[in-house]
């Protein structure tokens, strides 16, 4: 099964050198154990553009769809045998990056 592990933060690009080193170790473990699909950081919501072209509306608005103090600042897409394994990996990822991590199964 594939899962999205979303890193939740309240500021962008705040990882310390120790956190970045721990993330690298965690990423290496994911790759070594066959869990790794893809991972990356995401810039802050202030850099987003919200597009709505339903029915040809052509709307382009600067900013995110969500107005919240916390936001997704990065993610891992992983393979895991089941939800329990994904939770266990998310616990490790949360500890490595020192942030909250949300786990969601990918559909399809």
N, C-alpha and C positions, 0 to 999 in steps of 0.2 A: 504494500500500500504506500501511496505517496502522501506526504504531509507538508504543509506550510508552517514553519516556525517563524512567527513575526516578532521581531525585537521591538519592544515598546519603550519609548524614551520621552523626555520633555525638552530636549535640546539636541541639535545636530552636531555631529563631529566632536563629541565630548569624551571619547574613549581615551583613557590614560595609556601610557606605553605598557604598563603591566596588564591591563585589560586586553590590549591588542595582542600581546604575546600569548595570553591565555586563549583568546579566540583562535589564533593560529594553531595552537596545540589541539584544540577541540576540532577545528577543520581537518587537520591531519588525521585525527582519529576517525572522523566520519568517512574520509576518503579510504583509509586503510581497511575499515570494516564494511565497506560497500554501502554505506548509508547515504553518501554524498550524491546529490544531483547538481545543485547550484546554490550559491550564496552571494550576497552583496549588501552594501549599505545603500541607503536611500537619503537623498537630500531633504531638507526641511519643507514643510507644507507651504512656506512662503514662496518657494520656487515652482510650485505646481500651477497648472492651468486646468480648469475644469471645462470640459467640452460637452455640449449638449446639442447634437445635430438631429435629434428625433424630429421627424416630420419636416426636415430641412431647416430647423430653427437657426443653425449657424452660430449658436451662442458660445463664446469663449470668454471665460471669467478668470482673472488671476486669483490664485489661491486654491485651497483644498475644499473638498465637499464637506469635510468635518471641521467644526470649530471647537477644538478641544486642547487642553494643556498637554495631553499626551498624544503621541502619534507613532506610526510605524517608522522606525529609523533604519531598519535593515531586515533581512530575512534569510532563512535557509529553506531550501526545498530538499527533502530527504526521502529515502526509502526506509520503511520500517515494517516489521512483520505484522504489527497490529498497533492499536491505539496505545496500549500500555507501554510498548517499546518507544513509541514516539514521545510519550510523556517523560519517560526516563531520559531520553536524549535531550528533550527540552529543559529538564532540570539541570543537566550538565551544561547546556548552552547558556542558560540563565546565569549560572554561577560563573562561567567563563567571561561573559560580557558584562556581568554585574547590572543586568537590566531584567525587567519582566519579559516573559516570552509567552505568546499566545500560540496554541496548537490548533490547527484546523486541517481535517482531511481534504485532499484534493479530489474533485469529482472527475470521473471519466478515465 
